[in-house]
Amino acid sequence: MSSFAIRDTFIPYNLPDISEEEVTAAADTVRSRWLAKGPRTLQFEKEFAEYVGAKHAVAMNSCTAALHVALLTQNLQPGDEVITTPMTFASSANTIVHAGGVPVFADIDYTTGCIDPAEIEKKITPRTRGIVPVHYSGQVCDLDRIYEIADRHGLFVSEDAAHALCSRYKGRLIGNRLHDTASYSFYATKNLATGDGGMLVTDKDEIAQRARVLSGQGMSQNAWNRYAKGGKWRYDICEFGYKYNMFDLQAALGLTQLHRLEEMQQARLKIAELYQREFAGIDACDPPVVPDYAEHCWHLYVLRIRPELLTIDRDRFIEELNARNVGTSVHFIPVHTMSIYQKTFGLKEGDYPMAEKHFERLISLPLYPSLPLEDAQYVVDAVRDIVETYHR
Ligand SMILES: *Cc1c(COP(=O)(O)O)cnc(C)c1O
């Protein structure tokens, strides 16, 4: 008999790290009566750009909005193809459709879970216009190879950096020296959380300028300030824009979270180190492997199990964790298996074997700054107990 004892309380899969500083910043913003886009949003954009080391940052109400706008600035024509990964949240691909393009999937590198540059090359046609690589889980795509492919074929690169705030490629933060754009998410579960929110980052003046207009209803610039003393009431609509801007209540949370980011990252790192060390010693576990070129920001801890060593599959493994009071998630169900993608683009199961193999094995485990190390150790013990109970 195993000595494992099930705890009384449930360990949630994710919890945003909210301190009294966020509470105060939100309350101050509400008291100031400036709720909409205003000074805090501009300050957040400025500090965010400085933090990642990019020239411009344009704050939006989600990463999905930022991904959409990033593609709109590339003026896709009907039939234009954009290559992305099936191992992502649907918005990376949905926004290609919204921007008038055709999403084309390229399979993943099984080691990192990120899009495989060799697979990108196979999918390039005369209609290919760009690439949307996703820095999956906080792992980093092989950017030198992707940028080289983009340059050789004249493609844009719109990085989905929803998971990658604080990840580094060859020592540089994602966002520093971009090909074109990177889009970040501040959704409640992400490393920096404002509830909902996003940021488009670029070094290119024309992209930043157009992104500001497109995300603000297509209004000529600085319209947000039109109610202030001396503000100009006359504006023009110069594009069919979107209501995608961030507002100050979100930015107040964002600024506070940005100031606490290093501290929050340190806490994530400690948990990730514990998981990496412990899971390396369990034969039915395949802990993440971080390539030499990368620093992982541990947005997600994606553990792969080896079902060939077990009498249960991944779905049952998740149920067993739940029965032991451990919350989990699955990132992601491959996009090419979603019904609308299958119906519209003729995709089917079996098309992307690496993404599917990864999907069948993966479990996202609890990892967030306020997770006590004892609880992380409990998660390890629960996994070990399940492996011992159901070993072949
Ligand atoms: C969360 C997420 C998004 C969407 O972010 P929102 O801010 O919720 O729009 C996009 N891509 C990936 C990979 C994500 O995980």
The ligand as a Gaussian input file, in Angstrom:
#p B3LYP/6-31G(d) Opt

LIG

0 1
 C       -4.751000      33.249000     -23.914000
 C       -4.266000      33.067000     -25.296000
 C       -4.649000      33.908000     -26.355000
 C       -5.773000      34.884000     -26.242000
 O       -5.577000      35.829000     -25.279000
 P       -6.795000      36.776000     -24.865000
 O       -6.116000      37.890000     -24.140000
 O       -7.685000      35.964000     -23.989000
 O       -7.465000      37.234000     -26.097000
 C       -4.030000      33.774000     -27.575000
 N       -3.106000      32.835000     -27.782000
 C       -2.739000      31.979000     -26.818000
 C       -1.684000      30.969000     -27.117000
 C       -3.329000      32.058000     -25.559000
 O       -3.011000      31.163000     -24.606000

